[in-house]
Amino acid sequence: MQISSVSRVRAIHRHIARLVAVDAAFMPIFERMESELMEAEAAESTDPVIQARMISKARMISEARRSRQA
């Protein structure tokens, strides 16, 4: 049995969160994983409203991350 994409991303997300608790230098990775988790959850959802919300939130996180890097 193959682990779902959401399950894998969620596990990585949780691991990175633990790293952030120890060292804030991991925050950019956490933010990226946050965005990827939302996208993965949207892809697995059958509800178009949930999909749109998750995609919107993921884009907001990505745009905020990019604006801080500029």
C-alpha positions as CSV (number, residue, x, y, z in Angstrom):
1,M,0.0,0.0,0.0
2,Q,1.4,3.4,-1.0
3,I,1.3,6.3,1.4
4,S,-0.8,9.2,0.2
5,S,0.9,12.4,-0.9
6,V,-0.9,14.3,1.9
7,S,0.3,11.9,4.5
8,R,3.9,12.2,3.3
9,V,3.8,16.0,3.2
10,R,2.1,16.1,6.6
11,A,4.9,13.9,8.1
12,I,7.6,16.1,6.6
13,H,5.7,19.3,7.7
14,R,5.6,17.9,11.3
15,H,9.3,17.1,11.3
16,I,10.2,20.5,10.0
17,A,8.0,22.1,12.7
18,R,10.1,20.3,15.3
19,L,13.2,21.7,13.8
20,V,11.8,25.2,13.8
21,A,11.1,24.8,17.6
22,V,14.8,24.2,18.0
23,D,16.2,26.7,15.4
24,A,14.2,29.4,13.7
25,A,16.5,29.2,10.7
26,F,14.3,26.3,9.5
27,M,11.3,28.7,9.2
28,P,11.6,29.2,5.4
29,I,11.4,25.4,4.9
30,F,8.5,25.2,7.2
31,E,6.6,27.9,5.3
32,R,7.3,26.1,2.0
33,M,6.0,22.8,3.5
34,E,2.9,24.6,4.8
35,S,2.2,25.7,1.3
36,E,2.8,22.3,-0.2
37,L,0.6,20.7,2.4
38,M,-2.3,22.9,1.5
39,E,-1.8,22.2,-2.1
40,A,-1.7,18.4,-1.5
41,E,-4.8,18.6,0.7
42,A,-6.6,20.6,-2.0
43,A,-5.6,18.1,-4.7
44,E,-7.1,15.2,-2.6
45,S,-10.3,17.1,-1.8
46,T,-13.5,16.6,-3.8
47,D,-15.1,19.8,-2.5
48,P,-14.3,22.7,-4.9
49,V,-14.7,25.3,-2.1
50,I,-12.1,23.5,0.0
51,Q,-9.9,23.2,-3.0
52,A,-10.2,26.9,-3.8
53,R,-9.5,27.9,-0.1
54,M,-6.5,25.7,0.2
55,I,-5.0,26.9,-3.1
56,S,-5.7,30.5,-2.1
57,K,-4.0,30.1,1.2
58,A,-1.0,28.3,-0.4
59,R,-0.5,31.1,-2.8
60,M,-0.7,33.8,-0.1
61,I,2.0,31.9,1.9
62,S,4.2,31.6,-1.3
63,E,3.8,35.3,-2.2
64,A,4.6,36.4,1.4
65,R,7.7,34.2,1.3
66,R,8.8,35.7,-2.0
67,S,8.2,39.3,-0.9
68,R,10.5,38.7,2.2
69,Q,13.2,37.3,0.0
70,A,13.2,40.4,-2.3
